[in-house]
Amino acid sequence: MNVVIYARFSSHSQTEQSIEGQLRVCKEYAKKNGHTVIGEYIDRAITGKTDNRPDFQRMIEDSKKKCFQGVLVYALDRFGRNMRQTAINENTLYKNGVILLSATEEFKDDPAGRMYRNISMAFAQYYSDELSEKVKRGQAESASKCQTIGSSPGLGFKVGDDKRFVIDETTAPIVQEIFRMYVNGKTVNEIITTLNERHVLTSKGNPFNKNSLHRMFRNKRYIGIYIYNGQETPGGMPRIIDDETFYKVQEMLDKNKKAPARARAKAEYLLTTKLFCGHCKEMMTGLSGTSHTAAKHNYYICNNRKKKLCNKKNVRKEFIEELVLAECRKLLTDKNINRIAKEIEKISEQEAEPAILQYMRKQLADNERKKKNLLSALMNCREDLQETIYQPLREIEKEIADLQIQIAKEAAGQVRLTASEIKFFLTALKKADPDTAKYKKTLIAIFVNAIYLYDDKITLIFNSGDKPVTITSDLLNDIEKQADAVPEAERFVFSPDCSTKRNLP
């Protein structure tokens, strides 16, 4: 089978060694399993919480060309850390005839395997969220001292030795001139033209445009206000612009600003990639529309119905999601939690330490042995020769320190699930607020494998290993009552987005 490798590391605190290690492990896996690697896609210093990754998007697009049949990643969290988006992207690959493979995680295609995979992904996202919270706490601590938290200081400022902002004597006068030009009647376009003709750049080293100029005009830092997380600290920054000039600019901007378009809340469809039409087995996706009274309604619709190839009735989003969530909650019994915890712990114990960790530990041991030999040589050599040993010794010590950091990072990312951890996780989920979006998404992601919706019944297939649950109880009547409950004045015509077809085996 032809496969491509997708590799990613998250931040500049990691190194190219992380990519090289991922590629090496993936290639060893491919060779062992008889796969041919025909290409590599690599994103550097980009988080897995977003899909805005250049090579990732190129890989998804290339999957349509049918040149490869598998995407191989070092671990699933390299593919993505957002559980919902990962499922959508994997489904896109599936529709293009491409499967997702992990070089360090073996997930069997059975109920226990699917459960292990989903809980592992949930833990990865949980730890990612925890790390994010720690970073936010560190930023809050710096913000309480009016120190930089890593963002660009803005034109006119620089960061002092104490990490607080100070005035940049070279660029602060430019900021003052820009404000004066606007107050004196120059338009935004005229100011941009003047700045670009002078080759004046923003604090990020880019030419000025409307957005960068408006951000400067609205930035309260220039009147000495330090801002973090919506909280303002007057006097936390050195002042560059006087209040009279700054607020005159605000008044002029407001007068020239057009009224913004009203933001529209976008509904989140929790059952995307899991809900299928019982008649034609095509995926059902989200659909929204606005009635004559401006009321917003959200439904799931069979993709084949959009193409007029199926007559499956639409189902109200709130109705079907609450029904599925209610069935999922029934699985969170103490008996079921204990059973799941034991099964997942057993699978987790069978997972060997990743090859890249073994490789780095060997490197560390080799370097520590070299350091020991150099120290021994240093103690036994003549004084005039000791300097020739100090330099390689310092280099070895730096390599050891770097390896220890990389090993700690890699080990921290390895999820080894114990029965007690799983029980704690699922019990916490059982007690969590059932009305939160995070609770609903996690519950569905862990337990639901597929849902087949007919006009008179619904069949749910869970990852828990239980038999499929079929609900009849006059589902058709309930669905029809929902539609009838919408007043005639609020009926509307849908304009659904088109989606590609997925044929289930």
C-alpha positions as CSV (number, residue, x, y, z in Angstrom):
1,M,0.0,0.0,0.0
2,N,1.3,3.5,-0.9
3,V,1.3,5.8,2.1
4,V,2.4,9.4,2.9
5,I,3.8,10.5,6.2
6,Y,2.3,13.5,8.0
7,A,4.5,15.0,10.8
8,R,4.1,18.1,13.0
9,F,5.5,19.8,16.0
10,S,3.6,22.3,18.0
11,S,5.9,25.2,19.1
12,H,9.3,26.8,18.6
13,S,10.3,25.2,22.0
14,Q,10.5,21.9,20.1
15,T,13.1,21.2,17.5
16,E,13.7,19.7,14.1
17,Q,14.8,16.6,16.0
18,S,11.1,16.0,16.8
19,I,10.3,15.9,13.1
20,E,13.3,13.7,12.3
21,G,12.2,11.3,15.1
22,Q,8.6,11.1,13.8
23,L,9.8,10.4,10.2
24,R,12.2,7.7,11.4
25,V,9.6,5.9,13.4
26,C,7.0,6.2,10.6
27,K,9.4,4.8,8.0
28,E,10.3,1.9,10.3
29,Y,6.6,1.1,10.7
30,A,6.0,1.3,7.0
31,K,8.8,-1.0,6.2
32,K,7.8,-3.5,8.9
33,N,4.2,-3.6,7.5
34,G,5.0,-3.7,3.8
35,H,3.9,-0.1,3.0
36,T,5.7,2.1,0.5
37,V,6.3,5.7,1.6
38,I,5.8,8.0,-1.5
39,G,5.8,11.4,0.2
40,E,6.0,13.5,3.3
41,Y,3.9,16.4,4.6
42,I,5.5,18.5,7.4
43,D,4.1,21.4,9.5
44,R,6.6,23.1,11.8
45,A,5.7,25.0,15.0
46,I,1.9,24.8,14.4
47,T,-0.6,23.7,16.9
48,G,-2.8,20.6,16.3
49,K,-5.9,22.4,17.6
50,T,-6.3,24.2,14.3
51,D,-6.7,23.0,10.8
52,N,-5.0,26.1,9.4
53,R,-1.8,24.1,8.7
54,P,-0.4,24.5,5.1
55,D,1.0,21.0,4.6
56,F,-2.0,19.4,6.4
57,Q,-4.4,21.1,4.0
58,R,-2.2,20.1,1.0
59,M,-2.3,16.5,2.2
60,I,-6.1,16.5,2.5
61,E,-6.4,18.0,-1.0
62,D,-3.9,15.5,-2.5
63,S,-5.9,12.6,-1.1
64,K,-8.5,13.3,-3.8
65,K,-5.9,12.4,-6.5
66,K,-5.9,8.7,-5.4
67,C,-2.1,8.5,-5.4
68,F,-1.9,7.1,-1.9
69,Q,-4.1,4.8,0.2
70,G,-2.9,5.7,3.7
71,V,-1.8,8.7,5.8
72,L,0.8,7.6,8.4
73,V,1.4,9.7,11.5
74,Y,3.7,9.1,14.5
75,A,0.6,9.4,16.8
76,L,-2.9,10.5,16.4
77,D,-2.3,13.8,18.2
78,R,0.1,14.7,15.4
79,F,-3.0,14.5,13.0
80,G,-5.0,16.8,15.3
81,R,-5.9,17.5,18.9
82,N,-9.4,18.7,18.4
83,M,-11.5,15.5,18.6
84,R,-14.4,16.7,16.5
85,Q,-12.3,18.2,13.7
86,T,-10.0,15.1,13.7
87,A,-13.1,12.9,13.1
88,I,-14.3,15.2,10.2
89,N,-10.8,15.2,8.6
90,E,-10.5,11.4,8.9
91,N,-13.9,11.1,7.3
92,T,-12.7,13.2,4.4
93,L,-9.8,10.9,3.9
94,Y,-12.1,7.9,4.1
95,K,-14.4,9.3,1.4
96,N,-11.2,9.7,-0.8
97,G,-10.3,6.0,-0.2
98,V,-7.5,6.8,2.3
99,I,-7.1,5.4,5.8
100,L,-5.4,6.9,8.8
101,L,-2.5,4.9,10.4
102,S,-0.6,5.5,13.6
103,A,3.0,4.2,13.9
104,T,3.0,4.1,17.7
105,E,-0.6,3.2,18.5
106,E,-2.4,0.1,17.4
107,F,-6.2,0.5,17.5
108,K,-8.1,-2.6,16.6
109,D,-11.3,-2.1,14.6
110,D,-13.6,-3.6,17.3
111,P,-15.6,-2.1,20.1
112,A,-12.8,-2.2,22.7
113,G,-10.3,-0.8,20.2
114,R,-12.6,2.1,19.2
115,M,-13.3,2.9,22.8
116,Y,-9.5,2.9,23.6
117,R,-8.9,5.2,20.7
118,N,-11.6,7.6,21.6
119,I,-10.6,7.8,25.3
120,S,-6.9,8.3,24.3
121,M,-7.9,11.2,22.1
122,A,-10.1,12.6,24.9
123,F,-7.1,12.4,27.3
124,A,-4.8,14.0,24.7
125,Q,-7.2,16.9,24.3
126,Y,-7.6,17.1,28.1
127,Y,-3.9,17.4,28.7
128,S,-3.6,19.9,25.9
129,D,-6.3,22.0,27.5
130,E,-4.5,21.6,30.9
131,L,-1.2,22.9,29.3
132,S,-3.1,25.8,27.8
133,E,-4.5,26.6,31.3
134,K,-1.0,26.6,32.8
135,V,0.3,28.9,30.0
136,K,-2.6,31.2,30.7
137,R,-1.8,31.3,34.4
138,G,1.8,32.1,33.7
139,Q,0.7,34.9,31.4
140,A,-1.7,36.2,34.0
141,E,1.2,36.4,36.5
142,S,3.3,38.4,34.1
143,A,0.3,40.6,33.2
144,S,-0.2,41.4,36.9
145,K,3.3,43.0,36.8
146,C,2.5,44.7,33.4
147,Q,5.2,42.6,31.8
148,T,5.3,41.3,28.2
149,I,3.6,38.0,27.6
150,G,5.3,37.4,24.3
151,S,3.1,39.4,22.0
152,S,4.5,42.2,19.7
153,P,5.0,45.3,21.8
154,G,3.7,47.5,19.0
155,L,5.5,50.3,17.1
156,G,7.0,52.8,19.4
157,F,7.7,50.4,22.3
158,K,10.4,47.9,23.2
159,V,10.9,45.5,26.1
160,G,13.2,46.4,28.9
161,D,15.4,44.1,31.0
162,D,12.7,43.7,33.6
163,K,10.3,42.5,30.8
164,R,8.2,45.7,31.1
165,F,7.6,48.0,28.1
166,V,9.7,51.1,27.5
167,I,9.6,53.7,24.8
168,D,11.6,53.1,21.7
169,E,13.2,56.5,21.0
170,T,13.6,55.7,17.3
171,T,10.0,54.7,16.4
172,A,7.9,56.5,19.0
173,P,8.1,59.8,17.1
174,I,6.8,58.0,14.0
175,V,3.7,57.0,16.0
176,Q,3.1,60.5,17.1
177,E,3.4,61.8,13.5
178,I,0.9,59.2,12.3
179,F,-1.7,60.3,14.9
180,R,-1.1,64.0,14.0
181,M,-1.6,63.3,10.3
182,Y,-5.0,61.7,10.9
183,V,-6.1,64.5,13.2
184,N,-5.0,67.1,10.7
185,G,-7.3,65.6,8.0
186,K,-5.2,63.1,6.1
187,T,-7.2,60.0,5.1
188,V,-6.2,56.4,6.1
189,N,-5.2,55.7,2.5
190,E,-3.1,58.8,2.3
191,I,-1.3,57.9,5.5
192,I,-0.6,54.4,4.3
193,T,0.8,55.7,1.0
194,T,3.1,58.1,2.9
195,L,4.3,55.4,5.3
196,N,5.0,52.9,2.5
197,E,6.8,55.5,0.4
198,R,9.1,56.1,3.4
199,H,9.5,52.4,3.9
200,V,8.1,52.6,7.4
201,L,7.2,49.1,8.6
202,T,4.9,47.9,11.4
203,S,6.3,46.4,14.6
204,K,6.1,43.0,12.9
205,G,8.2,44.2,9.9
206,N,5.3,44.4,7.4
207,P,4.2,47.3,5.2
208,F,1.2,49.2,6.6
209,N,-2.3,48.5,5.5
210,K,-5.8,49.6,6.6
211,N,-6.0,46.9,9.3
212,S,-2.6,47.6,10.8
213,L,-3.3,51.3,10.9
214,H,-6.7,51.0,12.5
215,R,-5.2,48.7,15.1
216,M,-2.7,51.3,15.9
217,F,-5.3,54.1,16.2
218,R,-7.4,51.9,18.6
219,N,-4.5,50.7,20.7
220,K,-4.8,52.2,24.3
221,R,-1.2,51.2,25.0
222,Y,-0.3,54.5,23.4
223,I,-2.0,56.4,26.2
224,G,-0.3,54.3,28.8
225,I,-2.9,51.6,29.4
226,Y,-1.7,48.0,29.8
227,I,-4.4,45.6,28.6
228,Y,-4.6,41.9,29.3
229,N,-7.7,39.7,28.9
230,G,-10.0,42.7,28.7
231,Q,-8.7,44.3,31.9
232,E,-7.0,47.7,31.7
233,T,-4.2,49.0,34.0
234,P,-3.8,52.7,33.6
235,G,-0.1,53.7,33.9
236,G,1.1,50.2,33.2
237,M,2.7,51.4,29.9
238,P,4.8,54.5,29.1
239,R,2.6,57.1,27.3
240,I,3.3,58.1,23.7
241,I,0.1,59.9,22.7
242,D,-1.8,62.5,24.8
243,D,-5.4,61.8,25.7
244,E,-6.8,64.7,23.7
245,T,-5.2,63.5,20.4
246,F,-6.1,59.8,21.0
247,Y,-9.7,60.4,21.8
248,K,-10.1,62.9,18.9
249,V,-8.9,60.1,16.6
250,Q,-11.4,57.7,18.2
251,E,-14.2,60.2,17.5
252,M,-13.1,60.6,13.9
253,L,-12.9,56.8,13.4
254,D,-16.4,56.3,14.8
255,K,-17.8,58.9,12.5
256,N,-16.3,57.3,9.4
257,K,-17.0,53.8,10.4
258,K,-19.8,51.9,8.7
259,A,-22.2,49.9,10.8
260,P,-21.0,46.3,11.0
261,A,-23.1,43.4,9.7
262,R,-25.0,41.6,12.5
263,A,-23.0,38.6,13.6
264,R,-24.8,35.3,13.1
265,A,-24.3,32.5,15.6
266,K,-23.3,29.3,13.9
267,A,-24.9,26.2,15.2
268,E,-22.7,23.3,16.1
269,Y,-23.9,19.9,14.9
270,L,-22.7,17.3,17.4
271,L,-23.6,14.3,15.4
272,T,-21.6,15.2,12.3
273,T,-19.7,12.1,10.9
274,K,-21.8,9.8,13.1
275,L,-25.4,10.2,11.8
276,F,-26.5,8.3,8.7
277,C,-29.7,7.8,6.8
278,G,-31.2,4.4,7.6
279,H,-32.6,4.1,4.0
280,C,-29.6,4.9,1.8
281,K,-26.8,4.8,4.4
282,E,-25.6,8.3,3.3
283,M,-24.3,10.7,5.9
284,M,-26.7,13.2,7.4
285,T,-25.3,16.7,7.9
286,G,-26.3,20.0,9.4
287,L,-28.8,22.4,7.8
288,S,-30.1,25.7,9.0
289,G,-32.7,28.2,7.7
290,T,-34.5,31.3,8.6
291,S,-38.3,31.6,8.6
292,H,-40.4,34.7,7.5
293,T,-40.4,35.8,11.2
294,A,-36.5,35.7,11.3
295,A,-36.6,32.6,13.6
296,K,-33.6,30.3,13.1
297,H,-34.2,26.5,12.8
298,N,-31.5,23.8,12.6
299,Y,-32.0,20.3,11.1
300,Y,-30.0,17.3,10.0
301,I,-30.7,16.3,6.3
302,C,-29.7,13.2,4.3
303,N,-27.0,14.3,1.8
304,N,-28.7,12.2,-0.9
305,R,-32.0,14.1,-0.2
306,K,-30.1,17.3,-1.2
307,K,-29.4,15.6,-4.5
308,K,-33.0,14.4,-4.7
309,L,-31.8,10.8,-4.5
310,C,-33.6,9.9,-1.2
311,N,-36.8,10.9,0.4
312,K,-35.7,10.6,4.1
313,K,-37.4,13.2,6.3
314,N,-35.3,15.9,8.0
315,V,-35.0,15.7,11.8
316,R,-34.7,18.6,14.2
317,K,-31.2,19.0,15.5
318,E,-32.2,19.5,19.2
319,F,-34.5,16.5,19.1
320,I,-32.1,13.9,17.7
321,E,-29.1,15.2,19.7
322,E,-30.9,15.1,23.0
323,L,-32.2,11.6,22.3
324,V,-28.7,10.3,21.6
325,L,-27.2,12.1,24.6
326,A,-29.8,10.5,26.8
327,E,-28.9,7.0,25.6
328,C,-25.2,7.8,26.1
329,R,-25.8,8.9,29.7
330,K,-27.4,5.5,30.3
331,L,-24.0,3.9,29.7
332,L,-22.3,5.8,32.6
333,T,-23.4,3.3,35.2
334,D,-20.8,2.2,37.9
335,K,-20.9,-1.3,36.5
336,N,-20.2,-0.2,33.0
337,I,-17.5,2.3,34.0
338,N,-15.7,-0.5,35.9
339,R,-15.9,-2.8,32.9
340,I,-14.7,-0.2,30.5
341,A,-11.8,0.9,32.8
342,K,-10.5,-2.7,33.0
343,E,-10.7,-3.3,29.3
344,I,-8.9,-0.1,28.4
345,E,-6.2,-0.6,31.0
346,K,-5.5,-4.0,29.6
347,I,-5.1,-2.6,26.1
348,S,-2.9,0.3,27.3
349,E,-0.6,-2.1,29.2
350,Q,0.1,-3.9,25.9
351,E,1.3,-0.8,24.2
352,A,5.2,-0.8,24.1
353,E,7.2,2.4,24.7
354,P,7.4,4.3,21.4
355,A,10.6,3.7,19.3
356,I,11.5,7.4,19.4
357,L,11.6,7.4,23.2
358,Q,13.8,4.3,23.2
359,Y,16.1,6.0,20.6
360,M,16.4,9.2,22.7
361,R,17.0,7.2,25.9
362,K,19.8,5.4,24.1
363,Q,21.3,8.7,22.9
364,L,21.1,10.0,26.5
365,A,22.9,6.9,27.9
366,D,25.6,7.2,25.2
367,N,26.2,10.9,26.0
368,E,26.3,10.2,29.8
369,R,28.9,7.5,29.1
370,K,31.0,10.0,27.0
371,K,30.7,12.6,29.8
372,K,31.9,10.1,32.4
373,N,34.9,9.2,30.2
374,L,35.7,12.9,29.6
375,L,35.6,13.6,33.4
376,S,37.9,10.7,34.0
377,A,40.3,11.9,31.4
378,L,40.2,15.4,32.8
379,M,41.2,14.2,36.2
380,N,44.1,12.2,34.9
381,C,45.6,14.5,32.3
382,R,48.2,17.2,32.6
383,E,47.0,20.7,33.6
384,D,48.2,22.2,30.3
385,L,45.9,19.8,28.4
386,Q,42.8,20.2,30.4
387,E,41.4,23.0,28.3
388,T,41.2,20.7,25.3
389,I,38.8,18.5,27.3
390,Y,36.6,21.3,28.7
391,Q,35.2,22.3,25.3
392,P,33.9,18.8,24.3
393,L,32.7,18.3,27.9
394,R,30.6,21.5,27.7
395,E,29.1,20.3,24.4
396,I,28.2,16.9,25.8
397,E,26.6,18.5,28.8
398,K,24.5,20.7,26.6
399,E,23.4,17.7,24.5
400,I,22.5,15.8,27.7
401,A,20.4,18.8,28.9
402,D,18.6,19.1,25.5
403,L,17.9,15.4,25.4
404,Q,16.5,15.3,28.9
405,I,14.1,18.1,28.0
406,Q,13.0,16.3,24.8
407,I,12.5,13.0,26.6
408,A,10.4,14.7,29.2
409,K,8.3,16.3,26.6
410,E,7.9,13.1,24.6
411,A,7.1,11.1,27.7
412,A,4.5,13.6,28.9
413,G,2.7,13.2,25.6
414,Q,2.4,9.4,26.0
415,V,-0.9,8.5,27.5
416,R,-0.7,5.3,29.7
417,L,-4.2,4.8,31.0
418,T,-4.8,3.0,34.3
419,A,-8.1,1.7,35.4
420,S,-8.3,4.2,38.2
421,E,-7.6,7.1,35.8
422,I,-10.3,5.9,33.4
423,K,-12.8,5.4,36.3
424,F,-12.0,8.9,37.5
425,F,-12.4,10.4,34.0
426,L,-15.7,8.6,33.3
427,T,-17.1,9.3,36.8
428,A,-16.3,13.0,36.4
429,L,-18.0,12.9,33.1
430,K,-21.0,11.3,34.7
431,K,-21.2,14.1,37.3
432,A,-20.4,16.9,34.9
433,D,-22.9,19.5,33.9
434,P,-24.9,17.9,31.1
435,D,-25.8,21.2,29.5
436,T,-22.3,22.3,28.6
437,A,-21.1,21.9,25.0
438,K,-17.9,20.3,26.2
439,Y,-19.8,17.6,28.1
440,K,-22.0,16.8,25.1
441,K,-19.1,16.6,22.6
442,T,-17.0,14.4,24.9
443,L,-19.8,12.0,25.6
444,I,-20.7,11.5,22.0
445,A,-17.1,11.3,20.8
446,I,-16.3,8.5,23.3
447,F,-19.4,6.4,23.1
448,V,-21.1,6.8,19.7
449,N,-19.8,4.8,16.8
450,A,-22.7,5.3,14.3
451,I,-26.3,6.3,14.3
452,Y,-28.8,5.0,11.6
453,L,-31.9,7.1,11.4
454,Y,-35.1,5.7,9.8
455,D,-38.5,7.3,9.7
456,D,-39.9,5.0,12.3
457,K,-36.9,4.0,14.3
458,I,-33.3,4.9,15.2
459,T,-30.4,2.4,15.7
460,L,-27.4,3.5,17.8
461,I,-24.1,1.6,17.7
462,F,-21.9,2.3,20.7
463,N,-18.2,1.8,21.2
464,S,-18.8,0.3,24.6
465,G,-19.2,-3.2,23.3
466,D,-22.9,-3.4,24.0
467,K,-25.3,-4.6,21.4
468,P,-26.9,-2.0,19.1
469,V,-29.8,-0.1,20.7
470,T,-32.9,0.3,18.5
471,I,-35.5,2.8,19.6
472,T,-38.9,2.7,17.9
473,S,-41.5,4.3,20.3
474,D,-43.3,6.1,17.5
475,L,-40.2,8.1,16.5
476,L,-41.9,9.0,13.3
477,N,-44.8,10.6,15.1
478,D,-42.4,12.5,17.3
479,I,-40.4,13.9,14.3
480,E,-43.6,14.9,12.5
481,K,-44.9,16.6,15.7
482,Q,-41.8,18.7,15.8
483,A,-42.3,19.9,12.2
484,D,-46.0,20.5,12.9
485,A,-45.1,22.5,16.0
486,V,-43.5,25.2,13.8
487,P,-46.2,27.8,13.1
488,E,-47.2,28.3,9.5
489,A,-45.8,31.8,9.6
490,E,-42.4,30.4,10.4
491,R,-42.1,27.8,7.6
492,F,-39.2,28.5,5.2
493,V,-37.3,27.0,2.4
494,F,-33.8,25.4,3.0
495,S,-30.8,26.2,1.0
496,P,-28.4,23.5,2.2
497,D,-24.8,23.2,1.5
498,C,-23.7,20.4,-0.8
499,S,-21.7,17.6,0.7
500,T,-19.8,14.7,-0.9
501,K,-21.1,11.2,-0.7
502,R,-19.8,8.5,1.6
503,N,-20.7,4.9,0.9
504,L,-20.6,2.7,4.0
505,P,-19.6,-1.0,3.8
